Amino acid sequence: MTGPLSPYVTPDQLTMYPTGVSWDSIPNQRASDTEKYAAQVMLCQEATTMADARANQILRSTIQTEQLFGPGTYRVNSLPNGNTRLLLSQWPITSVTAVQWAVANAFPLQFNPVPNGAWLIERPPLMLPGSSAAADSGTGGQSIQVGMGNITWWAGRGGCVIETTYGAGWPHCGLTKAAAAGDEILYVDDCTGWAPTTPGGQGCTGVIQDTALGQQEAATVLAATTTSGPGILTLSAALTSQHSPGILLSALPGQIQWATVLYAASLALTRGATATTIQTVRGGGQRTASGHTTLKQQADCFLTPFMRVV
């Protein structure tokens, strides 16, 4: 299972989590193994969409180019220190690659670049040790400060368009080709966020989430052939195990993936097959009507620290 946007969990992972769902009954008991796997893929994809919707943002690493109007507006504020604060949409912001501005009422817009590095991330996320990935505690901010003298009031309130290109979220991808033990590269469906963003900087460390016994391993990325989309990642060390296409390489926090599994389980229990049951704590059975709501509520709670508020 590979694609331009791998879901946050795979069917192999989904069926290993202790949800109590009888996955062999989906879509029905008479379905072939191929049909069952296809149904599980669909559930993983739908559950990933539900996780992003609950968080009110895309949780996987993305590169955004966002335009705001200012100064003097809710999301573009002049600070007492002379800097300008830009309140962006995605978080946690992990990198900023460009900021430029243009007069808002002069068309076509003629953008003027802000000097490279004349900005900083407010409340940069806490990083995982040895990695450029944000820690899994929901820390980090969604605003940056631009140095004084770059965004001014000479065009009046809201007289400028400020365009910011930035990276946010947690790197996540799937392998598009098989990898052998000893390989130092991975072919993946999305390179976003994995490589260092500055010369000599630190790349991201993720986990190759192979469900085969003893084959899960960490991988630190040194370089990527592209900033986003399909490409090749260069690793800091050779792989110790082989991995099949579709296996995930991910820096997503564990609670995001666990929430995605719970959403998938809740979808499975609401698909209309009343024969599906989940186990209660006492070992009895719950029917779908009483089980899916609890699972969804648990998933919502796991994602509360990652919700975007603007």
N, C-alpha and C positions, 0 to 999 in steps of 0.2 A: 504494500500500500504506500505509494509515493505520489507526490503531486506538488504543485506550486505552493500549497499551504497545507502541510501535514497537520492533522488534528493534534490536540494536546495529549491524547492517549491513543494507543493502538488497540485493536481487538485482542491481541495477545495479553496486553496489560489489563485490559478491561475484565477479561475472564479470570484473572488471577486475584483481583481485589476481593476482599471479603464482604461483598454486598448481599450474598444469599440468593441472588437471582439465578434461576435455572436457564442459562444461556442456550442450552441445547433445544429449548422449546421455542426459540425465536428464529425465523418468523413463525414456524410451526414444527411439530414433532416429525413430520414427514419430509421436511426440507432437506436437501442435500447439504453436504459440508460447504460447498461453494456458496449456496444460497444463504446459509447461516452466517458465513463470514461476511458476505455482502451486506447483510442486515446489520451486523455489528459495526462495519465501517460506517454505515449511514448514521448509526447511533452516536459513534465517536464524533463525527462531523457536526451533527446537530447539537450535541452536548458542548462542543467547543464554541459554537455560536452562542449558546446560552451563557457560557462563562463570560464571554466578552460583553454580552448584553447586561449581565448582572453588574459587572465592573464599570459599565458605561465607558469602556475604552477597549482598544485592542491590547491584549496582554503580551502577546509575542512581540519580539523586537521589531520595530518599524523605523523607517526614515520618513519624516513628515516635512512638507514645505507648507507653512501656515502663514496667512496674512491677517494682520490686525490693523485697526485704525486708531490713531492717537496723535499726540498725547492728550491727556485729560479725559480719557475714557476708562471704563471699569477695568479693562485688561491692559491698558497702557498708561502707567502712572509715573509722573516725575517725582523723584525722591529728594529729600532734603540734602543728600550728599551730591546732588547733581546728576546722578545716574537715572536711567529710565528702567522701570520694571515692566517686563512683558510676561503676562500670565497666559501660558500656552495650554493646549488641550490635552496632550498625552503626558503621562508620568509613569515611572520615574524617568526624568531626563538624564540620559547617560552621556550625551555628547552634543555639541553645537558646532556645525561646520560652516555656516554662513549666516550673516544678517545684512539686510540691505533695506533702504527706504526710498520712497518716491513721493512727490507731491500728489495728493489724492485726486485733485480735480484737473490735472493736466494729462490728457490722453493723446497717444498711448503713453502708459506709465514709463518714466525714465528712471530706473533704479540706480541709486548711489550706494556702493558697498561700504559697510562699516569695516574699518581696518581689522584684519585678522587678529583674533585674540582680544579684541576690545569688548569682551563680555565675560560673564561668569555665571555658573549655575547656582541659583540659590538652593540651599539645602541639598547638595549632591547626595545621592544614596550611599548608604553604607555598602561596601563591597565584600563579596565573599573572599576569604583568604586566597591569595594567588590567582585572582581572577578579576576581570573588569565587569563581571555581572553583579547586579544589585543583590544584596542579601534578601532572604525570603521573609523579612518581617514587615514588608509594606512600607519601608522608609523611603525617603527621597521626596523631591519637590517637582513642581511643574511650572516653575517660573525662572527667568533669567534676568540679570541686570546688564544693561548696555551702558558703556562708559559715557561720561558727560561730554556734551558737545556734538553728539552724533544725531540724536533725535530731539529737536528743539520745537519751540512754540511759534516760530516765525510764520508758519502757514496757518496758525490758529488751532483751536480745539478740534481734534480729529482731522487735522489737515494733512496728515501723512499716512501712507500705507507702509507698514513695516512687515517685511517678509523674512521669516526665520526658517532655516533648514536644520533639523535636529533629529537625534536618535533617542528613542525611548523604549522601555519594555525589556523583556528577557529573551535572549537568543533561543531559537527553537527551530529545528529542521528535521528532515528525514533523509536517510541515505538513498540515493538514486542508483547506486551500483554496489555490488558486493565488495566488501573489504576483507583482506586476508591478514592474518597475524604477521606482524613485521612491516605492514604498510605505514607510511607516514603522511598519507593524504586521505581525504574523504571526499567523495562526490556527493553533494547534498542539494536539496531543492531550495534552500534559502540561506544565503551567506550573511544576512543582515545581522549586525551587532557582534559578530564573532572575532573579527580581526582588530588589532590595536588601532585606535583612532588618531594617535600621534606617533611620530617617528620615535622608536625606542620604547614606546608605551607597552602596556600589558594587554594581552589578548584575553579572551574569555575562556573559562574552563567550564565544560559541561559534562554530562554523564551520558555515555552510550547505553541506552536503556534496553539492553538485550535481555529477554526473559529466559534465555537458555541458561542452564545451571553454570554458574561461574564465569559467565561471559560479559557481565556488566562491568564497565570500566570508565574511568575518568579520562578526558581528553582536553588538553589545552591548545588553543589555536594561536599560531604565530602569524599567519597571513591568509588572505583570501583572494581569489582571482577577480572578484567583483564585490561591490559594496552591498548589493542586494540582489535577490533572485538566485536562480540556480548557478552553481559554480563549484570550485574545488577549494577545500580548506587544507592548509598545511599545518601539521601537528608538531608539538614540541618533542614528542617521543613516539617511538613505534608502537603500534597496537599489539596487545598481548593475545588477542583472540580474533577470530573471524566473525564477520557480521553480515547479515543478509540485507538486501534492499528493503526499504520500508522501516528498518529499525530507527528509532528516534535518537538524535543527539540533542540534548536539551539542558538549558540552565533555568527552566521554569521552576519557581518554588513548588515544593511538594504539595502544599495545600491547594494550589491551583489545579494540579493534576488530580488530586483526590476529589476536589469539588466536581471536576469534569466527569469523573467516573460516577459520582453520585447522580449527576444530571442524567447521564446515560442510563443508569439503572432506573431512575424515575420515569424516563421515557419508555423503557421496556415494560414497565408495570402499567402504563396507561395506553398501551397499544391496542387494547380491546380483547386480549386473550385472557380470559378469566382463569384459565388453568395455571397461569404463572403464580408462584408463591414465593415469599421470602420468609426466612426463619426469624422468629422472635427470640428474645433472650432466653425464654424458658423452653425453647425447642419446639414450640407449636408453629402453626402457619398463619401468615397474614395474607389476605387477599389484596388484589391490586388497589382497590378503592382506599384502603387504609394505609398502604405502604408507600405509595409514590409521593404523597405530600410530605411525609417525614423526611424522606431522602432529599427532596428538593430544598426543604428548610435547612437541613444540615449543610448542603452545598452553598446556599446563600450565606450562611454564617461564616463558612471558610473564606469566602471572597469579600466579606465586609471590609477588611483592612486594605483592599486593593481598589476600592470604588473611587471613581473620579468624580470630583465635585467642582464645578466652575460657577 
